Amino acid sequence: MASYSVLFGSKQIKFKLQFSERRTLGISVFPDASVVVTAPSSFVSDLESVEAKVLKRAPWILRQQMKFSAYPPSPPARQFVSGESFRYLGRQFRLKVIEDSSEMVRMKDGYIEVTITDRRDKEKVEKEINAWYGQRARQFFGKKLGELLGRFTSYGVVAPSFQLRKMTMRWGSCGRNGIIFLNPELIKYSSSCIEYVIVHELCHLVHPNHDKKFYNLLKRTMPDWEKRKDRLERLGTV
């Protein structure tokens, strides 16, 4: 992604620009205060229009950056050793690495226990934990998707398929083929936050763009969506 900036009064707004097959231009502000603009391919040779859009949304961008600045900093990089804290469905668990001939991951007495043949093999510990998170995410997201689908049957939405997809800047997305993609990292956050992301993506099956119709539907199907979204943004980054 190429980097650009615009000047709004005395404030310089830096942003990264990427292009996609979407039909409208979207602006995202992330907890690290970075700004990413995703524009339709038709804007490739029209940087001036992109900058104009960013300037138009500048007050909102600055408000988002100010809000995120009050949030706690991101935790340090994982070491994957016993005693580290790991999150699952909004709760904190301690990691316990056990050396044994059998290999498994389980939750027990407030711990996530990882049993491997060599407890010093941190890469193996990381691999096992990520696989466990992925398995749990697939099961839990599928269950929640089934529970929430009933809110959309009157809008003609049929049960969509979903896939896990690691995304660096998004919790979820909805493909043009109707497949919902969910970030497996979501399994670390509360059920309330997970429900918000799933409902958000289900709304896209009815209204693809973030327009007034989309937000009206989001409000009807999840009246407290803004509180849930804010909670997710405060708790962590993608």
N, C-alpha and C positions, 0 to 999 in steps of 0.2 A: 504493500500500500504506500502510495506517495504521500508526503507530508506537506501541508500548506498552512497558512494563517491569515486571519483578517483582523483589522483593528476596529474595535467598537468603543468609541470614546477613547479613554486612556487604557483600555483593556485589550490585550492581544489574545485572541482565541486561536490556539493551534488545533489542527484537526488532521486526521488521516482520511484519505479518500479511496474508496473502492467502488467497483462497478459490478452490477449483477443484472439479471434478467427481470428484476422487479419493475413495476410500472410507475412507482412514485419514489421520490427522494426521501430517505429516512436519516434521522440524526440520533445517535445514541451517545449518552454520557455515562461513563463507567466509574466505579468507586475510586479508582486511582486518578480521577479527574481527566482522563483521556477522552477525546471526542472522536468518534468515527462516523463519517458520512458515507452512506451507501446509496449510490445514484444509479438510475437506469443507464444502459449503455449509450443511449442517445445523448448523454451529457459528456461523453468522452472529450469532445472538442469544444466544450462550452463551460470552461472553468468559471467564467464571469457569472453565469447563472447559478452555479453551485455556491460561490462566495456570497451572492445576493441572498440565497436561501439561508445560509449560515448566519448572516447579519440579521435577517428577519427573526431568527430564533435565538439571537444572542442573549436577550434577557433571561429566557428559560434556561439556556446552557449555563449561564453564570449562576443562576439560582441552584441548579443541580450540583454544580461544582462546589458551591458553598455548603450545601447540605451534606455532601459526601465528606467534606473536610472535617466535619464534626464526628465522623465515625471512627472507631478504633482502627489502628493500622493492621495490615495483614500479618498473620503469624509468621515466624521464621520457617525456613525450609525444614521439611521432615527429616529426621534421622533414622526412623523406624527401629527404635530401641525400646525396651521395656520402660514403662512409666510415662511415655508420651500420651498426650490426650488426643483422642479421635472422636469426631462427631458422627452420630447416627440418628436420623429422625429427630433432630433438634436436641438430643441429649449428649452429654459428654461421657466418654468411656476411656479407661486407661488401657494402653496396649501391654500385653504380657506375651513375651516371646519365649516359647518353651522348646527345648531341644529333645527330640525323640525320633524314633525310626519311622513312625507314622506321620503323615502331613495332613493338617486340617486347620480350619478357622472356625471359631465358634464364639458366641457371647456367653459369659458366665460370671455372675456375681459382680456386675459393673465393669467387667473387663472384656476386651476383644482379645481372645487368646489365639495366637498363631503358633502352631506346632510345626517345626521343620527339622530337618536332619542336622543343620548347622546354623545355630542362632546368630552367628557372626555374619551370615550372608544377608546383608541388608537389601540387596536387589531382589532376592527371593522373597523376603518378608514383604517388600513393597508389591511385588507381583501377586502374592497370595491375597493381600488385603484388597488390592484393586479388583481382583477376580471375585472376591466375596462381596464387595460393594456392588459390582455389576450384576451379580446374581440376585442380590436383594433388591436392587433397583428395578430389574426386569419384572420381578414378582409384584412388588408394591405398586409400581406405576401402572401395571396392567390391571390390578385390582381397582385402583382409584379411577382409571379411565372408564372402566365398566360402571362404577358407581355414579360418575358425573355425567355420563352420556345421556341419562334420562332427562336432563335439563334441556337437551337439544333435539329431542325426537320431534317436537312440534315444528322445528325449523328444517326438517327433512334430512337431518344428519344421521347417517348410518354408522355402525361401528367401524372406526378407522383402524388401520394397522399402525403400530408404532415401533420405532427402533431407538436404541440407545446410540447417541453420537457425542463424542467428546467435542465440545465447542469452547473456544477460548474466550468468547465475548457474549455468549448467549446461553440462556437456560433452556430454551426450546425453539423449535421452528416448525413450520408447516409447509411441506413441499407442494408443488402444483399438482402432483399426482394424488394428493390427499393423505400422504403418509405423515404422521406426526413424529418428529425427532425430539427426544428428551435427553438432556445432559445427565449422565450418571452421577455427577457431583451433587445433583439435587437430593439424592437419598440422604445426604448429611444434614438436611434442613427439615424443619417441622412439616407435619402433614398438611398444615394450613398453607404453607408456602408452596408445597408441591401441588396442592389443589389449584392454587392461583395460576401456576404456569400451565397446567393441563387445561383449565377452563379458557385461558387466554388463547391457546392453540386451537381448541375446539371452536372458538368464536371465528377463527380464521377460515374454518371450513365453510362458514356462512358468508363472511365478509373478508376477503383476502387482504385488504389494505387497512391501515390504521386511520380510518376516516370516522366521521360522526356516527355512522350506522354501526361500525364495529364497537365503539365505546358505549353506545346505547345498549347493544346486546350484552356486552361485558357487564354493564351495570345491572341489567335485568337478571342475568344468570348468576352473578356474584356481587351483591350490593356492597360488600366491604372489600372489594378488590384492591383499592388504593392502600388500605391499611396492610393488607397481606404483602403487596408489592414493596411497600416501604420497609416492612420487617425483613423481607428477603434481602433487600439492598443493604440494610444496616448490618445484617449478620455476616455477610461475606461477599467475596467476588467470585466470578467464574474462573 
